[in-house]
Amino acid sequence: MSNETQHKSSKYEAINVLNFLRGRYSRFAFGEVELFAPVYYPVAIVEMQLEERTFEDFETVHLAVLRLMELGITDYKLIGATLGLSPNYVFKILRILTGFGHINGAQVTELGRQSLAEEKKITTNRTRQKFQVDALTGQFLKMDGVVSESMLTERDKTRLVVAHIDHLDGVTVESLNKQLTGEDSGKYLYHRSDILHANVTAITDVRCVEIKYAQSYMLKMKDAKELFVFAKLYDRTKKEMKDRFSWGILRGIKLDRFYTPIGFDPKDSRLAKMYKLLSEQREEVEWEEEIPKALCRIYPFEEDDLVVDTDPPAVWISTEGLGVYRDSLLTILCELYQTGEYTFTGDYLYGAVCKLKTTDRDLRALAKLVAQKADKHGLSTIKQKLREHFETLEQYMSVADEITQVLDELD
């Protein structure tokens, strides 16, 4: 697994992830999001001791000595005389072949015979490697879809405000160890193409080291019967490092399977219960209070100038609501111009996705100006210009007017 620094969620992450998923998966591109909530998903860290075979080119003299041994010429002095080598040198080669596991005393081993047939130095090594297992289902995560290490957290270091999907109804450390060391343990060798390396020949020891929690997002589209959990995944099969990290599906379930007595799957129970719990918690939310709070954590609007709708949850703003300048305002204005609204959420909205909208012509004009200048000069450039401008001001009457003045001076 990769070695990464611990991930820290930003206040923009949830919406950035949602927008990315809508661009990547066509099924989420359109339609209304019913729930998009941060959750912690349990992942078991399993350590295995593996036997691996390696194939390398033989040194010519090693291969020649092994062939003579296979023909029954086992005396090192006679081998030396046959090949024109000193007895001491042949004796050292025999010790090396013993270390490779190719000979045992005067006998050529099965591994040695396979090496002769392949004309390759085949050796067996033992290594210890760590793998990830879905702690609810007991399924190994494949090479192209393990959770990025930076997104895995010990239970005592997780954020309490984020929902935890507990593994206690799924796979415990003890049951996982029993599963991996029992009669069916050999079946994991059949996953060498997507879980284990192709040269693994045996699993000699296995143990569950710990249960960690993946920082993830649960998504449910309105009127859909499917529920998904997304995590930042690491695909070790990709050649370019930049292509290895991407948000993708960690788990998906059919909700009707859980709620229908026939075909009930207990592996799905924790996800379905979490979805139900989040839905129930949203019914208790004081929307008029929590929606402005969630929005103002992103940018400090003047709350007295915000108009809140609760069904569906939305906030209406005007230029009067722009009390101070912050860089985050530019991101909001760009999306407001491009899509006609800005999407946001918050931890205390329990998965509800809200919209920021406006009917203010002045604000729409400002959003258009910002988006056009950002497209021409780059968003980071105009952020820097505006930051420098506002730092020189002791006071100002209108944030919108100041932004307009600075951007109008740009070519």
N, C-alpha and C positions, 0 to 999 in steps of 0.2 A: 504494500500500500504506500501511497505517496506520503512525503513528509512536509506538512504545511503548518503555518501559524494559525492560531485559533481565530475563527471567523467572528466578527462583530456585526450584528445587524444594524443597518442604518434606518433612519426614519422613512426613507424612500423605497426600501428594499421590497416590501410586500407588493406595491403597485408595479415596480420595475419587473418583478418576477411574473406577476399576472400578465403584464403586457408581453413579456417574452413568450410565455406559454401560449398566449392567443396567436402569436405570430408563428409559433412552431407547430401547434396542433390545430388542424382545421376545425375539429369538433368544438373547440372553445372560441373560435374566431368571432362568431356571432352569437347572439342570445344573451340573456340576462344571467348574471352570476347571482346565485342564491346565497352562497357561502364561500368565503375565501379567508381562512383563518390560520395563523401560525400554530403549529403543534410540535410536540416532541415525540418522535417515533422510536421505539426501542430496537436496538441493533445489538446482537450478541457478537462479541469478539472471540473467535475460536483460534486456538493455536494447535497446529498439527506438526508432527514429525513425519517427514516424507522420505521415501527412498526414490532417488532420481537416477536415471541412467544418462551418462554423457557419452558422446561419440566423437573421437578425435583420430587424427591420422597417427598410425603407428610409426615409430622409428624403425627403420629397415632391419636393424640388427635385432631388435626386440621381437619383431614378427618372425624372423628366421629362427631364433632360438625356440619360440613357442611352437613353430611347425615341427621342429625336430623332436620336441617333447611329445607332441601328438603322435609322431611316428614311432615312439617307444624308446628314443635315445634320451635317456634321463641323466646320465652321468655327466657332470659339468666338464670334466677333463676331456671326455670323448666329444662333447659338443664343441669345445674349444678347438680340438684338433680338426674336426670336420669343417669348421668355419674359419679356421686360421686365426683364432683369437686366444688370448692368454686365459688360463683357467681362472685366475682371480677376477678378470673382467666378466667372464661368463657367470661366475658365482654371484657377482653383484647384480647382473641382469636377472638372474633367477630370484633374487630377493625382491627386486622391483616388481617382477611379474606376480610374485606372491602377494605383494602389497596391493596390486591392482585387483587381486582376486581371480587371476587367470590360472594359477596353478596352486595345488595344495600338496606339498611334499613332492612326490614323483608323479602326481596325477594332474592332468589338465582338467580344470573345472568346466561346468556347463557354460559359465560366463566366458571362459577362455575359448571354448569351442565356438561360441557365437561370435566372438571377436575374430577368430580365424575365418569363419564363413563370411563375415562382413568386411574382413580386412580393415577393420577399424578398432581402435583401442576403446573398448566399452568398459566403463567403470560405473560402480554404484556408490552414490554418496547419500548421506543422511543430512537433511536440512530441517530447520524449524521455520515455519511461516505462519503468518496470521491471516485469517479470513473473516469475512462478515456474514452473519446469518440473520435473517429476519426473525426477530425474537417472538413474533406472534405465530408464524407458520412453520418455523424450523427450516425454511428453504435457504440454501446458500445464495448470496448475491453473486451474480456472474461477473466476469472480468470487465465486461463493458458497461457495468452498472453498479459498482460499489459506491457507497456514500463517501464523498470527499471527507478526508480526515479532519479538515478544519471545521466541519459542520457537526462533528461528534463531540458530545459533552457528557461528563459524569453527572449523575443525578443531583448531587449536592451543589453543582455549579450551574444548574439550569435556572431560568427565570420563572419564578412562581406564577407570574401573571399569565404565562403561556400554558395552554392545556397539555397535559402529559398523557399519552396513550400507554397505559400500564401493560407490562408483559405478563403479569401474574396469571391471567387467564390463558396465556399462550404457552411459551416455552420457558421453563425455569432452567437454571444452570445445571441442576442435577439431571433433569429429563433430557437435556441436550447432550450431556456427556454420555448418558445411557444409549441414546439414539445413535451417536457417532461411533460408539465402541461395541455395539451389539451385532447381531447376526447380519444386519443389512448395511454394515459400515462399508463393505466393499463396493456398494453401488456408487459411491462418490468417485470411484476411479473411472466410471463411465462418463463423467463430466469433465474429462481432461481438456476438451476443446474450449470450454467456456468458464470453468472454475479453476481446475488444476492445470499446471503446465503439461504439455504432451508427453514429456519424458518421465513423469511420475509413474512408478510401478507398484508402489505399496504405501499404505498409511500405517505406520507402526505405533503411533501414539497420538492422542487427541484430547484436548481439554478446553472447556469454556473458561476464558480468562475473566471476563466481566461483561456486564450489560451497560451499554452507553445509549445516549439518546440523540437522534439525528434532528437537527433544526430543520423543520419541514413546513409545508403548507398543505392544508386540506381544501379541496375544491369540489363544489357541487353546483352544477348548472340548474337553473330553474326548470322544472318539469322533467329533468333527467332522472333515470333510475340508477345511475352510476355515481360512485363517490371515489375520488382519487386523492392520493397523497403524493406530493412532489418533493424531491430533495435535490440538492446540488450533487450530481454524480461525477465520478471519476472513471473515465474509459481508458484503461491502460493499453488497449489495442490501437489507439490512434498514434500516428507517427509524430505529429506536431504537438508540442506541449500545450499550445493555445487552444487546440481542439479537444483536449482531454476533459475539460471541466465544463459542465453544462447542466442546467436544471432539466430534470426528466421525471418520469413516472416511477415512483418507488413501490407503490401498491395501489391496486384498484379493486373495488368490490361492487357487486350488484346488491343494492339495498333491498330490492324485493325478495332476494334470497333470504335475507336476515329476518324480514318481517313475515315471511310465509312459513308456517310450521313445517310443511313438507319441503324437504331439501335444506333445512336449516344447517348452516355451517358455523360451528362455534369459533372457527378461526376468524370469521368476519365480525364477531360480536363486539370486540373492543372498538373497532372503527365505527360501527353503526351506533354504538352507545355514545361514543364521543360526538358524533354528528347530532344525535338527539339531544345531548346535554348542551351543546353550543346553541342549538335551535331554541331550547327552553330558556337559556340565559339571555338570548337576544330579546325574548318577550319581556324581560324585566328591565331592559335598558331604558334610562331616561333620555330619550333621543334629543330633546331640546337642549339638554345639558352636555351630553357626551359627543354629539356630532361637532359642535363648535370647538370643543376641547381637542378632538382628534385632528381637526383641520388646523388649529392654531399651534399644534406641536410641529407642524410642517412649516407654517409661516404665520407670524403674529398679526393676523387681521384684527381690526377693531371689532370686537364681538358685538357691540351695540349696533353696528351697521350690517350685521349678518341677518338674513331672513332664512329660517330653517323650515323645511318640509320633512315630515316623518314618514310618509307613505307615497312613493318610495323615498328613502332618505336622501335629502339634497340640501344644498346651501346656495342661496342667491347672494351675489356680491355686487358692489359698484366701486367706483374709484374712491369714494369717501371711506371705504373700508381699508385702504392702504395707509396704515399709520406710520410705518417705518420702512426703510429699505433693508432687504435681506436678499442674498443671491438666490434663495429658493423661490422667490417671487417670479424670477425669469423663467424657470422651468414650468411653473404653473401657467404663466401667460402663453408660453409656446404651445403647450398642449391645449389650452383653451382656444387658441386660434386654429390649431390643426384639426381638432375633433369637435369643437363647440362646447367642450366641458372638460373638467379635470377630475380624474378618479382618485379617491383616497380611502383609506380605512385606518383602523387603530386597534390596539390590543383590547381596549375596553368596549369595542363594538361587537366582539365575539363573532367575527367573520362577516359582518355586514359591509357591503361595498357602497360608498356614498359618492355623489356627484356634486362638483362645484360648478355653478352655472351663472350666467349674467345676461341681462337684457340692456345693460348700460352701453350706449353707443361709444362713449368716451373710453370705457374699459376695453371694448372690442377693438377700437382703433389702436389703443396702446398695445394690446396683444398682437395685433397684426404687425405693428412697427417692430416690436421686439423679435418676433419670429423671422421677419424678413432680414433684419440686421444680423441675427444669429446665423441665418443661412448663408449670408454673404461673408461675414467676418469671423464666424465661430462663436459659440456660446461662451466659451471661456474668455475670449477677448473682450466681449462687451461686459461680462461680469467684472473683469479687472478694471475696465474704464469706469464703470458705475461705482465700484467700490472706492476707487481713488477719489471720485467726485464727491461722494457723500461723506468721506472722511474729512474733507476740507470745510464742510458746512457746519456751522454751529446750530442753525435752525433753518427750517424750510416750511413753506406753506403747503406744498402738495408734492407727494412722492411721484405721482403720475406726470406732473409738469417737469420735474427735475429729470426724470428718465427720458422724457420726450426731448428735452433740450440737449442732453448729452448725445443721444442717438442720432438726432438730426444733424449734428456736427460731423458725424462719421460719413465718409464718402459712400 
